[in-house]
């Protein structure tokens, strides 16, 4: 009988993998070399600005370098396809946006072979879920969505907007607004949100839909003006910014940021079907800015632990300091680090993930 069968139900596969890793001698220490984090957009966008601090948080748990690589092109499709085709050995991860699920469908609509399919990838963690916001330059004539839409109706196709690429998150948001408002806007695609923001600031386009984190500094500096958001609720950092739904437009888009790895997650479906608390402890969900557990059904439950990716670490840090004796880390921190290793490598590699050694320093004495 395998070790997984000794637990109540296959829904406990993740817990089994961790237990198996703890008692088996690893064939290969993991991680034994740097891990590549592919950001499928240029610097300056949501994926890049989120990916770099997440990589730093992962390094603290894995004790290994996370190398961030920007692989832009095709609305993020180039980098996403690279990860989808990579060996699922835990040494390649993707910082993905909502467009990860749009691009394969767009390829089908255009009659071309998809660059990748979603069954080639497995989500590890949902990092954030921020509403997209509509911004224009501060000197533009539009001070409200009504003025923006009224002008667009008078001049079909004259108002331009930049995006991170065709069928990317920023393109889809503006297309939804155009459809809801009954207006035609001119789309100018770029390779990512960073270049798209630069184009707006430089006067090359008139508007942009993007995540608030990429433009909040420009709004506060008086360079850009926010007109509305695509979220269900107003953004805490911009409390005076109305939502499009408040204004009567049926348009809503969230900027989801996930960590994804290559390879199908064999245990994800079983864990989704399992009742809460069945066979293993539930980790706290990663929540969006508005407090909702976004897209949780796509994520392995045990992987959705904020502490693993550097969020809400204060309590863990305090416990670690209290329990550290001669280099020893707190049991919970060791468990979280091991959990992250198994999530990155997947069930097939569970027995090769290296458990942290108790009471041993870097020299391994």
N, C-alpha and C positions, 0 to 999 in steps of 0.2 A: 504493500500500500504506500502510495506517495505521501509526502508530508502534507500536500494540499488536501488530501482526502481526510486527514485527521482533524480538520477544522470544519465547523458547521456550514457546509455549502460552498460551492465554488465562488460565491460572492466575496469570500474572504481571501482571494488569490493574492492580493497585495500583502496582507498580513503574513501569508504563508511564505511569500518570496523573501520577506524580511527575516523571518525565523530561519529559513533555510540558509540564507546568506550568513547569518550569525553563527551557525554551527558547522558550516562546511569550510574546507580549506579552499581559498580562491585560486582558480587556475591563473588568473591575471588580476593583479591589483587594479582597482578602479577608483578614481581616474589616475592613470599612470602617465598621462600627457595632457597638454592643454586641450580645452574644448572650444570648438568654433561656434560662435553665435552669429548666424547669418541674419543681417538686417536688410530686407529686400528693397530698401529705399536709400537715397542719399542722406548725408547728415542734415540735421535741422528739422526733421519731421518727427511725428509722434513715435514711430517705431524706434528711431535712433535715440531720441531723448529719453524714452522709457527703457530701452534695451541696455544702455550703458550702466545706469545705477542697479538694474536687476542683475547684470553680469557681476558687478562688484559684490552684491549680496550673496550670489551663488558661490563666488570664490571663497568667502569666509567659511562656508559650510563644507565645501568640497576640498579645500586646501590645494586647489589647482587653478591655474590661470584660465580665464574665459576670454578668448580673443574675439572681439567684435569686428565683423567684416561686412562692409556695405556692398551689396550686390544689387544694384538698381537696374531697372529696365522693364518694359512691358507692364507698367502699372504694378510692379512688384512680382510679376510672374516669373521673371528670370531667377531671382533668389529663392522663391518658393519651390520652383521646379528642381533647383539644385539640391535642396534639402530633401524633397520627396524622393529623389533618386539616390540619396546618400546611403551608405551602409548604416543600418540601425544599431550601432554599437555604443551609443551614448556619447560620442565625440562630436556630434553635429546637432545643433538645435536652431530653431527659427523663431525670431521675434515677429509674429504675424499680426496683421490687422484684419478687420472685418472682410476686406476684399479677398481673403484666402478662399472664401466660399463662393464668391461671385465670379472670379476669373474663369474657372473651369466651365461654368454654365454659359458665360459670355462666348467662350471659344466654340461651344456647341452651336449657339445661336448664329455665329458667323460662319458655320460650316467648316471649321478647321479642327484638327485633332487637338484635344486639350493638352497643355504643357504638363499637367499633372492632374491627378484625381484625388479627392479627399480621402479615399481609403488607403492612400499611400502615406498618410500622416496621422499622428496621434497627439491630441492636446495634453499638455502637462499641467498648465495653470492659467487661469484668467487673472491678469494683472490689473487691468482697469477697464472701466466702461464709461467714458465721458461723452456727453452730448456734443454733436457737431454744432458749430456756430457760424453764422454768416457775417463776414466782415468786409468793409470797404475802406478806402483811404479817408482820412479825416477831412480832407478838403473836397471830397466828393459832394454832389448836390443832394444826396439821399440821406435823410436823417431818420427814416423809418422804413419798414418793409413796405408799407402802403405807397410811399413815394417811389421806392425802387420798382415795385410791380407796376404802378401806373405809368412810369417812364418806359418800362419794358414793353408795355402794351402799345404805347405810341410809336415805339421804334423797334419792331420785331428784329431780333438777331443783332442789334447794335451793341447791346451791353455784353461785355465779355467777362469770362471768369476762368481762372486757372484751376488746375487739379493735379493730383499725384499720378495721373495716367488714366487712359480709357478704361471705364468700368471699375475704377478704384473707388474707395469710400467717398472721396471728395466729389468725384464725378456723379456718383449715384445720388448723393445728397442734393446737389443742384438740379439734377434731372427730376427728382421727386418734387422739388419746389416749383420748377417750371411747369410740371404736369398739374400740380395742385392749383397753381395760380393762373394757368392757361396762358403762359407767356413763352416766347422763344428766346433763349439766351445763346451766346456764342461760346462754345467750349474750346479752351486752349490747353491741351494736356502737356504736363511736364513729367519728369522722371520721379518726382517725389514732392512731399509737402514743403521741404526746404526751398527748392527752386521755385515752387508755386508761390510761396510767401514773398520771396525776393522779387518775383515778377509783379506782384501787387504793389509792393512798396516802391518799386521803380517806375510805376505808371504804365506798365506794358499791358495790364489787364485791369478790369474795373472792380472785380469782386472775387471772393474766395469763400468756400466752406471748408472748415478745418477744425481740429481739436483745439480747445481753449488753451491748453498748455503751450502750444506753439506760437500763439499770438498775444497772450495776456500781457507780456511786457511791452509790446507795441501799442496795445490799447491804453495801458496806463501812461505810456510816454506821449500819448496824444497823436501818434502817427496813424493809427487805424481806429475805425469806429465799428462797434458791433451792433448789428441790427436785430438779430433774433437767434434763438437756438432751436435745434431739432429735438430736444429732449422732452420727456414727459413733465419735468419740473424745471424751475429756474435754477441756474447754476449758483452755488453758494458764493463763489468769487465774483460773480456779476449779478447781484440780486435785482438790479433794475432792468435786466435784459429779459424781454418777454419770450415765451416759446411760440413757435409757429402755430401750434395747436390753440394757444390762447387767442391768436390773431385770426383763427378760422381756417387755417390751412392744414389739410390732412397729410402731414409729412413728418416723419420721425426717423432719425438715424443716430445710432450710438457708435462711437469710436471704440470698438473692442480691441484690446491688446492682449495677446496670448503668447505663452511660450509653447512651442510645438516641436515634436521630434519626428524623425522619419520612422516608418514602420507602423503597422496596424496594432492598436492596443487590444490584445486578446481579452483582457479582463474588464475593459471599460463597460461593455454591455452588461456583464454580470453584476458589476458594482452599481450600475444605474438601477437595475431591477431589484436590488437587495433593499429590504426595509432598513431604516435608520438604526444603527447600533448592531446590525447583524454581523457577528463574527469579528468586528473590529471597531475601534473608536472613530467617531466622525471628527474630522478636522474642521475648524471654522471656515466658512466659505469666504472667498475673496469677494468683497462687495464693490459695486459701482459707487460713483460719487453721490448718487441720489439714494443710496442705501439698499438698492435691490440686488439680489443675487443674480447677476446677469449671465445667461447662457450656461447655467450650472449643469444642465442636462448633458452637455457635451464633454464635461470634464470628469476624469476619475476622482472620486470623492476624497481618497486619501491624499491625492496630489494637491487638492485645493487647501493648502495650509499656508497662510500668509507668512508665518515665521520662516518657512523654508526659503522664501525669496526675499528676505530682508525686510519685510513689513512687520510692524508691531513687535519689534525685537526687544523692547525695553524689559518686559517681564522675563523673557528667556535670558537676557543678559544679566539681570539681577540674580537669577537662580544659578547661572553659570559661575558668577563670581563667588556666590556663597558655597558652591560645591567644589570649586577648583582646589585641588590639593596636589601639589607636585606635578602639575601639568594635566591633571585629570579634568575632563569636561563633565558637565551635568548630564545625567542619563537622557533627559528629554532632548538636549541639543544633539547628543549622539544619535538618537532615534530619528530626529529630523534630518540630519545629514545623511543617514543611511536611507531614509525614505526618498530623499532627493536623488540619490544614486540609482535606486531601483526605478524611479519614475523616468529618469533619463535613459536608462538602458532597456527597460521593459522587462516583462516576465521571463523572456528567454535567457536573459543575462542575470537574473536574480541571484543565482548561486555564485556568480563571479564578482559581485559587488563587494568591495572590501569593507568589513565592519571596522569602526574605530576601535583602537586597542586601549583597553583600560590601563591607567597607571603607567603609560609608556610615553616617553618624550619623542622628539623627532628622530633621535638616533635609533629608536626601536630596540632599546635594551631589554 
